[in-house]
Amino acid sequence: MEEFQERIDQATTALILLSRAFEQLELKHSDLLSKDYPFTVCLLEFVRGMLHWQDTINNHMEAIKRGETADS
């Protein structure tokens, strides 16, 4: 599970950097960037979702380390 958490962290960091680059290009190249855009939400919302998911997983793992159950 630790490796998975590290991969989520790496993916989230990469998506944050991608989102920043996207924002810088969006005004001049919105037609090109929106063509075949693979997400149903804006990239920033996708990043926020990833951060929330990462937080959920990290909190769950911390609770397990403390000996708490997921429902505690």
KAHU-V741331 format. One record per residue. RES is the residue in one letter. PSI is psi in whole degrees, -180 to 180 (none if undefined). OMEGA is omega in whole degrees, 0 to 359 (999 if undefined). BURIAL is + if it has 24 or more other ideal C-beta (glycine too) atoms within 12 Angstrom, else -. Layout:
RES,PSI,OMEGA,BURIAL
RES,PSI,OMEGA,BURIAL
This chain:
M,-31,179,-
E,-40,179,-
E,-40,178,-
F,-44,178,-
Q,-39,178,-
E,-40,180,-
R,-39,176,-
I,-42,179,+
D,-45,178,-
Q,-42,180,-
A,-42,180,-
T,-44,178,+
T,-45,179,-
A,-41,180,-
L,-36,176,+
I,-46,178,-
L,-41,177,-
L,-42,180,-
S,-41,178,+
R,-44,179,-
A,-40,179,-
F,-47,181,+
E,-38,181,-
Q,-30,182,-
L,-17,190,-
E,-42,183,-
L,-42,183,-
K,-26,188,-
H,33,185,-
S,-36,179,-
D,-47,180,-
L,-43,182,-
L,-30,182,-
S,-16,181,-
K,123,181,-
D,29,178,-
Y,126,191,-
P,-4,185,-
F,156,178,-
T,-6,177,-
V,166,178,-
C,157,184,-
L,-38,179,+
L,-41,177,-
E,-38,177,-
F,-44,178,+
V,-44,178,+
R,-40,177,-
G,-42,177,-
M,-43,179,+
L,-40,179,-
H,-44,179,-
W,-43,178,-
Q,-44,178,+
D,-44,180,-
T,-47,180,-
I,-46,180,+
N,-42,179,-
N,-40,178,-
H,-44,180,-
M,-37,177,-
E,-40,178,-
A,-39,177,-
I,-42,179,-
K,-33,180,-
R,-4,179,-
G,15,178,-
E,155,175,-
T,167,181,-
A,-26,182,-
D,0,183,-
S,none,999,-
